[in-house]
Amino acid sequence: MNPRLFDDMMIGTLELFCLTAELGSFTAVAHQLGLTPTAVSRGMTRLEARYGAQLLIRSTRQIRLTPAGQAFAVACRQALEQLKQAERQLTDQQQHVAGLVRCSVPTSYGHYRIAALMPALHQRYPQLKLELHFSNHNVDFIQDGYDLAIRAREQPDSNLIMRKLEDAELITVASKRYLARYGTPQTPDDLKQHQCIGFILPSRGTTVAWQFEQQGRLQAVEVGGWLAYRDDILAGVTLAKQGAGVVQIYRFLVEDALADGTLVQVLPQYACGSRPFSLIYPAQRYMSAPVRAVVEFLVEQCRMLSRGV
């Protein structure tokens, strides 16, 4: 009898299964891990063959879990988390994580996501020093001397590694004062008659298109408005609070304003999609223990925050 119940490949397949259960798409998993969808699919087929059970329901649009798959996913997540905690404890005992890590973060994500994680990071790695640079400008890792950067982007270039932190939901909001004066739009098409505040992309100099889900897919919508802003996306929140108009923005930036009634969600029946925030770093550079510790911590904690854990 073989005393080994699992080999290294099996552990990786279980991680692959958990990510497939979370994202519901072979393509999404492949994109995040740098694999092909075929490789992900084959891994899931081998896993089902090993246990003689169907874990996934495959369709052209999405992947869903069977009842057996749902139960197995819960057990796998718990087991992998326990393994991760054990590995972290062992690593912390054997390897003293100390040194300086320099990270560039967007102003919005830095204020509303990363700042809240700093006490926990210091508690886990008390000898670590972290320098955060709050900026929305593009980063040159060599010239600027950063180890890491967080940016809202889909694909890194071939010289960068990307670790997705979350898909940040977009919503449309306005102040009660504005809506009392100009009325509440009932459909996306009504926004042509409203003061919609646009955000100008610094890299392109163009205004970001507003999107709404209609007829089962996200569609760009033409909106009205005379006012736009650039660089600091938090300015959109400030302008909306002052009654300057309607803004489409990340939900995590306006949750407090929605809770206290300062802002109101407009067109809540229409989803606005999301944009990914990712941690990026040079592919060819040696990753020191402090940098690796920060990477794994941020990936873990940001994903938990995005799920409301």
URTALIN-V803117 format. One record per run of one state. SS is the DSSP state (@ for helix, = for strand, . for the rest). FROM is the first residue (numbers start at 1). TO is the last residue. If there is no record, write none. Layout:
BEGIN
ss	from	to
SS	FROM	TO
SS	FROM	TO
END
This chain:
BEGIN
ss	from	to
.	1	7
@	8	23
.	24	25
@	26	33
.	34	36
@	37	51
.	52	55
=	56	58
.	59	62
=	63	65
.	66	66
@	67	94
.	95	98
=	99	105
.	106	106
@	107	124
.	125	127
=	128	134
.	135	140
@	141	144
.	145	147
=	148	152
.	153	159
=	160	175
@	176	182
.	183	187
@	188	193
.	194	195
=	196	200
.	201	206
=	207	207
.	208	209
=	210	214
.	215	216
=	217	221
.	222	227
=	228	230
.	231	233
@	234	241
.	242	245
=	246	250
@	251	259
.	260	262
=	263	266
.	267	273
=	274	282
.	283	288
@	289	306
.	307	309
END
